[in-house]
Amino acid sequence: MGEGLENVTISGPGIVDGKGLLRSGGNAMFGTLPSFGFFIRHATGIKMNDVAVRFEQTDTRPAFALRDVADVDLHEVQADKADGVPTFVLDDVDDFTVAASSPVAEAHLGHAEHEEL
């Protein structure tokens, strides 16, 4: 894992939406991001508790895209989801856990080269 974020905790109640990202200039600065909620890369020690990721209009991107990330613990995370679209897209992710969440209620992966949940 390269240099990046370490030991980040997001605890709610909180709501993230694509509209908030656009207001902050995310789309103009970075182009189209691979998720409508959280795009996390080059990070370790990510913890989220009681967080909701919502869209105002159906979005065909996943709520979470993680690349080159380790030690992820998500608890009571709720996310909107379009039909046929995964909630999580994991690329090169180690030690991923989601619990008491929706639409993915429970999962633990030691390593995911590429996984869609």
Backbone as ProteinMPNN parsed JSONL, in Angstrom:
{"seq_chain_A": "MGEGLENVTISGPGIVDGKGLLRSGGNAMFGTLPSFGFFIRHATGIKMNDVAVRFEQTDTRPAFALRDVADVDLHEVQADKADGVPTFVLDDVDDFTVAASSPVAEAHLGHAEHEEL", "coords_chain_A": {"N_chain_A": [[0.842, -1.164, 0.0], [0.584, 2.195, -0.852], [1.515, 5.583, 0.156], [-0.975, 7.219, 2.108], [-4.268, 7.79, 3.473], [-4.775, 7.147, 6.959], [-6.305, 5.424, 9.668], [-9.081, 6.479, 9.81], [-12.15, 7.578, 10.983], [-15.619, 7.628, 10.627], [-18.491, 8.637, 12.01], [-21.939, 8.505, 12.597], [-25.153, 10.003, 13.429], [-25.123, 10.316, 9.908], [-25.384, 11.551, 6.56], [-24.575, 10.983, 3.229], [-24.629, 12.334, 0.03], [-24.803, 12.372, -3.577], [-25.367, 14.921, -4.505], [-24.333, 16.653, -2.571], [-21.62, 16.181, -2.972], [-21.287, 17.237, -5.532], [-21.83, 19.945, -5.033], [-19.547, 20.58, -3.629], [-17.688, 20.705, -5.573], [-16.656, 18.355, -6.505], [-17.226, 16.841, -8.874], [-16.405, 18.538, -11.004], [-13.705, 18.87, -10.373], [-12.594, 16.248, -10.402], [-13.763, 14.745, -12.407], [-16.03, 12.126, -13.47], [-16.703, 10.146, -10.758], [-16.012, 6.809, -9.436], [-18.021, 5.964, -7.718], [-21.179, 6.811, -6.184], [-21.204, 7.597, -3.619], [-18.938, 6.998, -1.427], [-15.619, 7.071, -2.473], [-12.808, 5.501, -1.882], [-9.356, 5.316, -1.594], [-5.991, 4.044, -1.37], [-5.709, 3.796, 1.501], [-5.841, 3.055, 5.024], [-7.32, 1.522, 7.903], [-10.116, 2.299, 8.034], [-13.131, 3.273, 9.396], [-16.597, 3.181, 9.779], [-19.653, 4.165, 11.18], [-23.109, 4.021, 11.62], [-23.938, 5.415, 9.23], [-25.484, 6.808, 6.366], [-25.9, 6.426, 2.885], [-27.196, 8.061, 0.26], [-29.144, 8.571, -2.769], [-30.696, 11.117, -4.815], [-31.803, 10.769, -7.301], [-31.984, 7.762, -9.18], [-28.907, 6.128, -9.376], [-26.398, 4.6, -11.243], [-23.987, 3.803, -10.292], [-21.938, 2.176, -7.783], [-22.453, 2.502, -4.178], [-20.133, 2.495, -2.675], [-16.736, 2.518, -3.543], [-13.732, 0.952, -3.27], [-10.255, 1.031, -3.328], [-7.09, -0.362, -3.083], [-7.029, -0.571, -0.189], [-7.007, -1.149, 3.337], [-8.031, -2.85, 6.349], [-10.923, -2.307, 6.983], [-13.882, -1.41, 8.529], [-17.208, -1.492, 8.708], [-20.191, -0.508, 10.144], [-23.615, -0.654, 10.733], [-24.306, 0.661, 8.302], [-26.113, 2.179, 5.792], [-27.32, 2.049, 2.458], [-28.468, 3.405, -0.625], [-29.47, 1.67, -3.605], [-29.27, 0.797, -6.966], [-31.081, -1.443, -9.141], [-29.34, -4.38, -9.989], [-26.833, -3.316, -9.566], [-23.863, -3.379, -7.706], [-23.406, -2.769, -4.159], [-20.933, -2.425, -2.972], [-17.754, -2.114, -4.446], [-14.805, -3.671, -4.516], [-11.373, -3.435, -4.827], [-8.266, -4.805, -4.578], [-8.332, -5.013, -1.686], [-7.875, -5.44, 1.772], [-8.831, -7.215, 4.699], [-11.757, -6.621, 5.153], [-14.787, -5.71, 6.587], [-18.277, -5.759, 7.0], [-21.156, -5.048, 8.89], [-24.402, -5.488, 10.358], [-25.842, -3.958, 8.477], [-27.302, -2.483, 5.452], [-27.899, -2.582, 1.958], [-26.238, -4.869, 2.107], [-25.923, -7.06, 4.552], [-24.122, -8.547, 6.232], [-20.683, -9.276, 5.996], [-17.408, -10.595, 5.583], [-14.203, -10.284, 4.414], [-11.004, -11.523, 3.91], [-9.121, -10.93, 1.935], [-9.588, -9.166, -1.082], [-9.143, -9.278, -4.363], [-10.613, -8.457, -6.597], [-13.852, -7.738, -5.976], [-17.395, -7.759, -5.883], [-20.061, -6.688, -4.025]], "CA_chain_A": [[0.0, 0.0, 0.0], [1.345, 3.437, -0.925], [1.15, 6.579, 1.166], [-2.384, 7.579, 2.018], [-4.983, 8.038, 4.726], [-4.728, 6.097, 7.963], [-7.122, 5.543, 10.873], [-10.172, 7.429, 9.587], [-13.42, 7.132, 11.547], [-16.786, 8.45, 10.333], [-19.556, 8.142, 12.865], [-23.123, 9.281, 12.322], [-25.811, 9.812, 12.141], [-24.689, 11.168, 8.818], [-25.882, 11.19, 5.231], [-23.758, 11.438, 2.108], [-25.34, 12.203, -1.24], [-24.082, 12.872, -4.736], [-25.583, 16.353, -4.643], [-23.356, 17.296, -1.705], [-20.329, 16.075, -3.625], [-21.256, 18.191, -6.641], [-21.727, 21.292, -4.462], [-18.179, 20.823, -3.185], [-16.819, 20.782, -6.74], [-16.066, 17.045, -6.768], [-17.358, 16.418, -10.259], [-15.573, 19.39, -11.855], [-12.299, 18.648, -10.055], [-12.105, 14.894, -10.616], [-14.513, 14.021, -13.422], [-16.996, 11.185, -12.914], [-16.096, 9.248, -9.788], [-16.517, 5.441, -9.597], [-19.133, 5.685, -6.809], [-21.957, 8.018, -5.907], [-21.031, 7.895, -2.203], [-17.543, 7.042, -0.986], [-14.527, 6.503, -3.257], [-11.686, 5.493, -0.941], [-8.197, 4.59, -2.123], [-4.71, 4.237, -0.682], [-6.047, 4.12, 2.883], [-5.914, 1.956, 5.983], [-8.0, 1.861, 9.147], [-11.355, 3.028, 7.754], [-14.237, 2.837, 10.234], [-17.823, 3.959, 9.641], [-20.731, 3.695, 12.032], [-24.359, 4.775, 11.527], [-23.823, 6.319, 8.077], [-26.389, 6.508, 5.253], [-25.48, 6.945, 1.581], [-28.456, 8.157, -0.475], [-29.203, 9.37, -3.992], [-32.0, 11.723, -5.087], [-32.242, 10.073, -8.506], [-31.275, 6.495, -9.319], [-27.527, 6.242, -9.847], [-25.949, 3.254, -11.606], [-22.68, 3.52, -9.682], [-22.08, 1.652, -6.42], [-22.34, 3.469, -3.082], [-18.753, 2.469, -2.199], [-15.67, 1.957, -4.361], [-12.513, 0.934, -2.471], [-9.078, 0.564, -4.072], [-5.858, -0.335, -2.305], [-7.474, -0.186, 1.15], [-6.887, -2.227, 4.319], [-8.632, -2.684, 7.669], [-12.182, -1.576, 6.802], [-14.918, -1.89, 9.433], [-18.43, -0.715, 8.486], [-21.239, -0.991, 11.033], [-24.864, 0.092, 10.569], [-24.2, 1.499, 7.104], [-27.263, 2.008, 4.9], [-27.02, 2.631, 1.146], [-29.384, 3.208, -1.743], [-28.896, 0.744, -4.585], [-30.036, 0.552, -8.189], [-31.149, -2.857, -9.519], [-28.224, -4.922, -10.753], [-25.593, -2.596, -9.26], [-23.39, -3.741, -6.369], [-23.247, -1.706, -3.163], [-19.497, -2.281, -2.762], [-16.791, -2.643, -5.412], [-13.539, -3.743, -3.796], [-10.203, -3.794, -5.626], [-7.067, -4.876, -3.744], [-8.774, -4.628, -0.344], [-7.555, -6.422, 2.803], [-9.537, -7.155, 5.98], [-12.992, -5.85, 4.953], [-15.925, -6.216, 7.357], [-19.51, -4.966, 7.078], [-22.068, -5.716, 9.815], [-25.652, -4.808, 10.733], [-26.0, -2.937, 7.444], [-28.256, -2.783, 4.392], [-28.447, -3.881, 1.616], [-25.342, -5.973, 2.46], [-26.083, -7.129, 6.003], [-22.928, -9.069, 6.891], [-19.655, -9.851, 5.128], [-16.01, -10.411, 5.978], [-13.253, -10.774, 3.41], [-9.61, -11.347, 4.285], [-8.522, -10.205, 0.807], [-10.387, -9.116, -2.316], [-8.45, -8.712, -5.532], [-11.761, -7.732, -7.16], [-15.086, -8.329, -5.453], [-18.583, -6.907, -5.913], [-21.059, -7.126, -3.048]], "C_chain_A": [[0.892, 1.233, 0.0], [0.965, 4.385, 0.192], [-0.309, 6.958, 0.996], [-2.957, 7.849, 3.386], [-4.826, 6.856, 5.664], [-5.654, 6.448, 9.116], [-8.181, 6.639, 10.769], [-11.456, 6.825, 10.145], [-14.506, 8.131, 11.183], [-17.931, 7.845, 11.121], [-20.741, 9.08, 12.758], [-23.879, 9.671, 13.56], [-25.332, 10.814, 11.099], [-25.232, 10.659, 7.504], [-24.961, 11.795, 4.198], [-24.611, 11.293, 0.862], [-24.53, 12.824, -2.36], [-24.229, 14.366, -4.916], [-24.594, 17.133, -3.78], [-21.968, 17.273, -2.324], [-20.224, 17.086, -4.755], [-21.15, 19.626, -6.138], [-20.303, 21.607, -4.04], [-17.2, 20.867, -4.355], [-16.211, 19.455, -7.125], [-16.115, 16.647, -8.224], [-16.457, 17.237, -11.177], [-14.086, 19.122, -11.621], [-11.785, 17.302, -10.547], [-12.779, 14.153, -11.765], [-15.513, 13.087, -12.742], [-16.278, 10.205, -12.003], [-16.719, 7.859, -9.902], [-17.626, 5.05, -8.621], [-19.929, 6.971, -6.597], [-21.804, 8.445, -4.448], [-19.571, 8.081, -1.835], [-16.632, 6.35, -1.987], [-13.287, 6.634, -2.387], [-10.55, 4.704, -1.573], [-6.946, 4.959, -1.338], [-4.928, 4.612, 0.781], [-6.015, 2.859, 3.743], [-6.607, 2.442, 7.254], [-9.245, 2.696, 8.949], [-12.483, 2.434, 8.598], [-15.428, 3.77, 10.005], [-18.893, 3.326, 10.501], [-21.93, 4.617, 11.867], [-24.287, 5.848, 10.443], [-24.795, 5.853, 6.997], [-25.861, 7.172, 3.988], [-26.707, 6.9, 0.676], [-28.282, 8.892, -1.801], [-30.603, 9.934, -4.161], [-32.632, 11.097, -6.314], [-31.406, 8.81, -8.626], [-29.915, 6.711, -9.968], [-27.013, 4.839, -10.101], [-24.524, 2.956, -11.149], [-22.911, 2.92, -8.294], [-21.982, 2.77, -5.389], [-20.894, 3.595, -2.608], [-17.838, 1.852, -3.253], [-14.387, 2.085, -3.544], [-11.388, 0.333, -3.298], [-7.837, 0.72, -3.206], [-6.14, 0.161, -0.894], [-7.343, -1.399, 2.067], [-7.569, -1.826, 5.622], [-9.866, -1.783, 7.606], [-13.242, -2.215, 7.688], [-16.129, -0.971, 9.302], [-19.548, -1.328, 9.318], [-22.45, -0.066, 10.923], [-24.757, 1.125, 9.45], [-25.376, 1.163, 6.194], [-26.936, 2.677, 3.565], [-28.154, 2.383, 0.17], [-28.674, 2.365, -2.786], [-29.824, 0.616, -5.781], [-30.023, -0.945, -8.491], [-29.941, -3.258, -10.345], [-26.88, -4.258, -10.495], [-25.128, -3.018, -7.871], [-23.342, -2.526, -5.442], [-21.774, -1.379, -2.966], [-18.741, -2.852, -3.952], [-15.431, -2.523, -4.746], [-12.432, -4.196, -4.741], [-8.966, -3.682, -4.748], [-7.364, -4.36, -2.336], [-8.474, -5.775, 0.62], [-8.366, -6.136, 4.061], [-10.74, -6.211, 5.923], [-14.116, -6.504, 5.743], [-17.083, -5.226, 7.272], [-20.478, -5.755, 7.957], [-23.276, -4.832, 10.091], [-25.983, -3.687, 9.759], [-27.01, -3.373, 6.402], [-27.885, -1.987, 3.139], [-27.505, -5.07, 1.85], [-25.307, -6.03, 3.984], [-24.788, -7.508, 6.718], [-21.96, -9.602, 5.839], [-18.297, -9.623, 5.764], [-15.139, -11.049, 4.908], [-11.845, -10.503, 3.909], [-8.851, -10.572, 3.211], [-9.469, -10.277, -0.375], [-9.552, -8.475, -3.397], [-9.443, -7.86, -6.31], [-13.012, -8.457, -6.69], [-16.197, -7.289, -5.535], [-19.618, -7.491, -4.966], [-22.304, -6.241, -3.143]], "O_chain_A": [[1.851, 1.307, 0.769], [0.183, 4.033, 1.075], [-0.82, 7.013, -0.123], [-2.226, 8.105, 4.342], [-4.751, 5.708, 5.227], [-5.778, 7.612, 9.497], [-8.177, 7.6, 11.539], [-11.808, 5.692, 9.818], [-14.35, 9.333, 11.398], [-18.294, 6.686, 10.924], [-20.584, 10.3, 12.819], [-23.308, 9.674, 14.651], [-25.161, 12.0, 11.382], [-25.507, 9.468, 7.356], [-24.607, 12.971, 4.276], [-25.244, 10.258, 0.653], [-23.682, 13.686, -2.131], [-23.319, 15.021, -5.424], [-24.073, 18.162, -4.211], [-21.221, 18.245, -2.21], [-19.185, 17.725, -4.921], [-20.458, 20.443, -6.746], [-19.884, 22.764, -4.083], [-16.0, 21.048, -4.146], [-15.333, 19.412, -7.987], [-15.12, 16.157, -8.758], [-15.803, 16.669, -12.051], [-13.296, 19.146, -12.565], [-10.667, 17.214, -11.055], [-12.391, 13.024, -12.067], [-15.804, 13.25, -11.558], [-15.353, 9.514, -12.429], [-17.833, 7.727, -10.409], [-18.125, 3.927, -8.679], [-19.421, 8.073, -6.804], [-22.229, 9.54, -4.078], [-19.033, 9.185, -1.92], [-16.84, 5.183, -2.318], [-12.776, 7.734, -2.178], [-10.739, 3.577, -2.03], [-6.855, 6.026, -0.731], [-4.402, 5.62, 1.253], [-6.146, 1.743, 3.24], [-6.5, 3.609, 7.631], [-9.419, 3.708, 9.628], [-12.757, 1.237, 8.522], [-15.285, 4.992, 10.034], [-19.028, 2.103, 10.549], [-21.802, 5.838, 11.959], [-24.538, 7.026, 10.697], [-24.919, 4.656, 6.739], [-25.432, 8.326, 4.009], [-27.205, 5.819, 0.36], [-27.39, 9.729, -1.945], [-31.581, 9.332, -3.719], [-33.848, 10.913, -6.37], [-30.245, 8.791, -8.217], [-29.798, 7.395, -10.985], [-27.177, 3.965, -9.25], [-23.925, 1.967, -11.573], [-23.965, 3.134, -7.696], [-21.486, 3.856, -5.689], [-20.47, 4.672, -2.187], [-18.135, 0.786, -3.792], [-13.995, 3.189, -3.166], [-11.539, -0.734, -3.892], [-7.569, 1.793, -2.666], [-5.583, 1.165, -0.449], [-7.542, -2.535, 1.638], [-7.675, -0.646, 5.956], [-9.86, -0.657, 8.103], [-13.476, -3.421, 7.611], [-16.09, 0.183, 9.729], [-19.824, -2.523, 9.214], [-22.32, 1.155, 11.01], [-25.074, 2.3, 9.633], [-25.604, -0.002, 5.867], [-26.339, 3.754, 3.542], [-28.732, 1.297, 0.134], [-27.446, 2.339, -2.853], [-31.018, 0.359, -5.628], [-29.071, -1.641, -8.14], [-29.563, -2.563, -11.288], [-25.888, -4.601, -11.138], [-25.931, -3.015, -6.938], [-23.247, -1.389, -5.904], [-21.401, -0.216, -2.812], [-19.049, -3.949, -4.416], [-14.961, -1.424, -4.45], [-12.555, -5.239, -5.384], [-8.651, -2.608, -4.235], [-6.744, -3.41, -1.859], [-8.775, -6.934, 0.331], [-8.566, -4.983, 4.443], [-10.749, -5.152, 6.551], [-14.374, -7.698, 5.596], [-16.902, -4.021, 7.444], [-20.616, -6.969, 7.805], [-23.192, -3.604, 10.064], [-26.362, -2.591, 10.172], [-27.519, -4.493, 6.45], [-27.579, -0.801, 3.257], [-27.97, -6.208, 1.791], [-24.732, -5.155, 4.631], [-24.403, -6.865, 7.695], [-22.366, -10.295, 4.905], [-18.058, -8.596, 6.401], [-15.324, -12.212, 4.548], [-11.526, -9.376, 4.29], [-8.052, -9.685, 3.511], [-10.077, -11.314, -0.638], [-9.282, -7.274, -3.359], [-9.17, -6.707, -6.641], [-13.204, -9.639, -6.971], [-15.978, -6.102, -5.292], [-20.004, -8.653, -5.094], [-23.265, -6.446, -2.401]]}, "name": "protein", "num_of_chains": 1, "seq": "MGEGLENVTISGPGIVDGKGLLRSGGNAMFGTLPSFGFFIRHATGIKMNDVAVRFEQTDTRPAFALRDVADVDLHEVQADKADGVPTFVLDDVDDFTVAASSPVAEAHLGHAEHEEL"}
